[in-house]
Amino acid sequence: SLNGLADVVSAQVADFTTFSSSDDDDAKRVDLVLASDILYDVDHARKFAEVCSRLVEKSGGQAWIADPLEGRAFGARDAFCQAVGLDVEITPFPPRHNIPEPTVLIKVQ
């Protein structure tokens, strides 16, 4: 709004656990899914992958997920990447003064 984009950009906060395959298709058209610190549980990672896959495929958009490099639920990131079924690119970011923990950006398209 402050940057004059209110008529161009819209955002919605959503809980991926509430999406179902019977939801209205028009309600799920998105250009970008953003998530962070979400891949801690293998089962939830697979559910989130299913939702991301549907949202990205319908719109031709992308999903960007920030995830700590280490120290979280073992296998959750791998479970997500395998279950999403789309192109996945993982970019590591080293620690910086404002980002003390090594992080990766997972792009899905």
Secondary structure as GFF3:
##gff-version 3
##sequence-region A 1 109
A	DSSP	three_ten_helix	16	18	.	.	.	ID=ss1
A	DSSP	three_ten_helix	25	28	.	.	.	ID=ss2
A	DSSP	beta_strand	32	36	.	.	.	ID=ss3
A	DSSP	alpha_helix	42	59	.	.	.	ID=ss4
A	DSSP	beta_strand	62	68	.	.	.	ID=ss5
A	DSSP	alpha_helix	76	84	.	.	.	ID=ss6
A	DSSP	beta_strand	88	93	.	.	.	ID=ss7
A	DSSP	beta_strand	103	108	.	.	.	ID=ss8
###
